[in-house]
Amino acid sequence: MDEYAMQQLKEFEGKKFKNITKEGLDLSTDEEEKKKQEELTKANEQLCTVIKDTLGEKVEKVATSQRLSSSPCVIVTGEFGWTANMERIMKAQALRNSGMGSYMTSKKTLEINPTHPIVTELRKKVEKDKSDKTVKDLVWLLYETALLTSGFNLDEPNTFASRIHRMIKLGLAIDETETEADKPEDDIPALEEEGGDANEMEKVD
């Protein structure tokens, strides 16, 4: 009920409500903070462009955030769109129209924390080589992790798990080139041998 009620309740006693899970949140209190935010935004323009190009249509845009302190990134929705919670509610409706899938998907904005160590190092990697495969893997991993922490569901949980496993292998220094093909095959008798045994049995009969 709260999700429905807050969409209609815009203000209380002259004070407007602001949904912090949506874009457009401005926490700057003075000109100095605004100037600092503008500098951070400019410094991360290339990183935001690379992230948007990597994620494609998964996000509407990528921007620097003012709302984050300890997290590297977060997924927010459009100011007039559905929140993650509302999207889950609508998708769970028993009588919903199956053709409303695209309509019920929130327009997502990925906001990155420009002062977070992960984002800082990722920016350095992009400046060095923006086509680095590791950068793309990390971008997808950050995006999918942000989906979960922001209350959304993963479209492809198996793909997310595969990326996690690759990161674990990397941490354990396991050679990624090892494949199933490199493992010894089980001893399976050849078909010719089976056929030969059958012929010998016929001769005995």
N, C-alpha and C positions, 0 to 999 in steps of 0.2 A: 504493500500500500504506500510506503514511503516514496518509492520511485515514481509512482503515479502522482501522488500529492505534490511533491516538490516541483514537478513540471508546471503546475498551475500556480503554486505559491511563489510569487516573484520577490516579494519583500515583506518585511514585518516592522511596524513602527517606524517607517521611513527608511529602513536599512535594507538594501538590496542583497539578496542571496547570490552567492557565486559558487558554482560547482567546480571544485579544484581538479576533477578528473577530465575537464574539458579545456580546450585551448583558449588562449586569450587572457590567461592569468597574469596580471602585472603586479609584482611585489616591490617594485622600485619606490622608495620613499623620498629620494632627493635626486638632484641633478648629477651628483657624483656617482651614485649607483647606476643611474641610467647610462652615463658615459662609459662606465666599466662594462656594463652589459653589452653595449654597442661594440666595444673593442673585442670582447670575447666572441661575439657573433661574427665579426669580420675575420677573426683568426681561425674560425672553424668553418668558414664557407666551403672550402675545398672538401673537407671531410664530410660535410652535410651532402654535398653534391655526389660524392662517391657512394655514400650510404643509400641515397635515393636511387641512383643508377643500379646499384646491386639489388635492392629490394623491389624495384619496379613498381607495379601496381598494388603491391601489398600495403603501401602507405601513400597517403595523398601528398605529404611533404615531410621534410626533416628539418628541425630547427633546434637552436640552443635553448636550454631551459633555465628558468629562474626558481622553479619550485623544488628542485632536487638538492639534497645535501650529501647523502651517503650512497645513493644508487647511481649507476652509470647512465641509465636511460629509463624512459617510461613511455607508455603508449597512452595518448589522450585522444578524445574524439572531438568532432566539430562542435562549435558553440551551440548550434541548434540541432545537433544530431543526437542519437541515442548513446547512452553510457554503456559500458561493458555489461553491467547488471541488467539494464533494460534489454539489451540485445539477447542475453540468455533467456530472459522472461518471454520475449516474443518468439524465439526459436522453439521454446518448449510448449507453445500453445497447441493444444490437440487439434483445433479446427482451423489452423492457419493454412493459407493458400501456399501450395508447394512452389508456385511461381514467384513468390515474394522473397526469394533468397537474396538477390542482389539488393533489394530495397531494405532488407532487414540487417544488412551488413554495415556497420558503422564506418564512416570515413575516418581513418586513423592517421594521426600525426605522431611521428617518433620524435621525442624531445631528448636531447643528449645533455648530460651534465658536463660542461666544458672544463670544470676544475677537477673532475674525477681522474685518478691515475690511469685507469683503463682507457678512458677517452683520450687522455693526453698522449699515451704511448701509441694508441691507434692513429692519432693525428700525425705523429712522427713517422709511422710506417707508411701512411698515405703520401706524405710529402716526399718520402724516399722512393717509393714505387707503388703507385695507386693500383696497378694491375696485379699485385701480389696475391696469390691464391689464399694465403693465410689471412689476409685482410678480409676477403670475401667470406671465409668461413667464420671469422670472428664477428663480422657484421650480422650474419644470419643467426649466430648463436645469441648475440645480444638482443636481436629483435624477438626471437622466439622466447627467450627468458623474460623479456619485458612484457610480452603477451600474457604469460602466466602470472607475473606479479601484478599486472594491471587488471586482472580479472577476466581475461579473454580465454577462449579455448584454442588449442592448437589444431590446425587443419590436417597436419601430417606429423603425428607424434613419433612415428617410426624414423622419419628423417631427422627429427630433433634428437632422438636417441642415438642415431648413427654419428651425429656431430659430437655429442657428448663422449661417445666411445673413442672417437678420433682424438679428442683432447686428452682423454685418459691415457691412450697409447703414447701420445706425445709427451705427457708428463712422466710416463714410465720408460721412456726412450725405447719403445718397441718399434721395430722396423715396419713401416706401413706397407712395404713391398711384399711382405709375406702374404701369400694367398692360399686358398684352399687347394689350388692346383699344385702347389709345392709339397703338399703332404703326401706320404706314400699311400697308394691305393690299396684297398683290401684285397687279399688273395682270392680271386674268383676264378674258378676253373674255366678254361676256354671252351667254347661251344664245340670246336672240332674234337676235343678230347672226349666230351660227352657223347658225341656222335660215334667216335671210335669204339667206346665201351659198348654202345648199343649194338654195333655190328658184330663185335666179338661174342655178345650174348646170343645173337641170332645164329652164329656159327655153332655155338655149343648146343642150341636147341636142335 
